[in-house]
């Protein structure tokens, strides 16, 4: 599993741009694995906390990969790539 690039944000106001980047990566055939922190919800217009910022760790982090790694829990051994 070779990491192509990392997408991450630390401000809730960056959620829309991150979503666009994720969509572009998927359209280009890449696979992504990562997380959205709870605080990303502050970007929802109804909550209107787009000024929220996190310095200790990213609010969202995604690795972009060319191929997925498939884990078959029924079989033992190394993951398939």
C-alpha positions as CSV (number, residue, x, y, z in Angstrom):
1,X,0.0,0.0,0.0
2,X,1.8,3.1,-1.2
3,X,0.5,6.5,-0.1
4,X,0.2,9.0,-3.0
5,X,-0.7,12.0,-0.9
6,X,-2.4,13.2,2.3
7,X,-5.5,15.4,2.5
8,X,-6.0,17.1,5.9
9,X,-7.6,20.1,7.5
10,X,-7.5,21.9,10.8
11,X,-10.3,24.5,10.3
12,X,-14.0,23.8,9.9
13,X,-14.1,26.4,7.2
14,X,-11.9,24.1,5.1
15,X,-14.4,21.2,5.0
16,X,-16.1,22.2,1.7
17,X,-12.7,22.4,-0.1
18,X,-11.7,19.0,1.4
19,X,-14.9,17.5,0.2
20,X,-14.2,18.8,-3.3
21,X,-10.6,17.4,-3.2
22,X,-12.0,14.0,-2.0
23,X,-14.5,14.0,-4.9
24,X,-11.7,14.8,-7.4
25,X,-9.5,12.0,-6.1
26,X,-12.4,9.5,-6.4
27,X,-13.2,10.6,-9.9
28,X,-9.5,10.1,-10.9
29,X,-9.8,6.5,-9.6
30,X,-7.9,6.8,-6.3
31,X,-8.9,5.1,-3.1
32,X,-9.1,7.0,0.2
33,X,-8.9,6.0,3.8
34,X,-9.2,8.3,6.8
35,X,-11.5,10.1,9.1
36,X,-13.7,13.1,9.7
37,X,-13.6,14.4,13.3
38,X,-16.8,15.2,15.1
39,X,-15.9,18.9,14.9
40,X,-16.2,18.9,11.1
41,X,-19.9,19.1,11.8
42,X,-19.3,22.8,12.7
43,X,-19.0,23.5,8.9
44,X,-22.8,22.7,8.5
45,X,-24.4,26.1,7.8
46,X,-27.1,25.5,10.5
47,X,-24.4,25.3,13.2
48,X,-22.4,28.1,11.7
49,X,-19.1,27.5,13.6
50,X,-16.8,27.7,10.6
51,X,-14.3,29.6,12.7
52,X,-13.5,26.5,14.7
53,X,-9.8,25.5,14.5
54,X,-7.9,22.6,15.9
55,X,-4.1,22.8,16.5
56,X,-3.4,19.5,18.3
57,X,-4.5,17.1,15.5
58,X,-6.3,17.4,12.1
59,X,-10.1,17.7,12.0
60,X,-10.0,15.4,9.0
61,X,-7.3,13.3,7.6
62,X,-7.3,11.1,4.5
63,X,-4.6,9.1,2.8
64,X,-4.9,8.8,-1.0
65,X,-3.9,5.5,-2.5
66,X,-3.7,4.0,-6.1
67,X,-5.0,0.6,-5.0
68,X,-7.0,-0.6,-2.0
69,X,-5.6,-3.2,0.5
70,X,-8.2,-5.9,1.0
71,X,-8.2,-7.8,4.3
72,X,-9.8,-11.2,4.2
73,X,-10.6,-12.0,7.8
74,X,-11.6,-15.6,7.0
75,X,-8.1,-16.4,5.7
76,X,-5.0,-15.9,7.7
77,X,-1.9,-14.3,6.2
78,X,-0.9,-11.0,4.8
79,X,-3.4,-8.5,3.3
80,X,-4.0,-8.7,-0.4
81,X,-3.1,-5.7,-2.6
